[in-house]
Amino acid sequence: MATLTSATSLLALLDEPDQSLQVYSLENLNQLADEFWAEIADYVTKIEELYEDDKFPQSKLTALVASKVGFFGRPDMHALASELFELTFPNRNQVYYNLAEFDQSMHFALAAGELFDLSVKTEYVETIVCMCATV
């Protein structure tokens, strides 16, 4: 099986008029957001447009992808996320995060509804939950 080295082909599908292709793209981008967030970030405006489109059938999925892109963004928020996590969970090892736009990331995670799966124990989910608890 070939290793995926870019999300370019999936991102191109977001510009297709066929909503089923857009949904296919978003489903795959959701799985790849932690690895290809930098590429996906160039399409965050398109993803947000799909989220705001009342006729788009998967607005919660677009919200989840947008949230993940915001979460895996700039490393300059690393210290804040790490400090808040340590204050909330003092008995755990210090974990470092790349957290970009927290407010937007949290907004889209909550907008994703049931697609934001609290049972998945990833840095992304645990940090969003932690940050919500400290707001």
Disulfide bonds with the S-S distance in Angstrom:
none
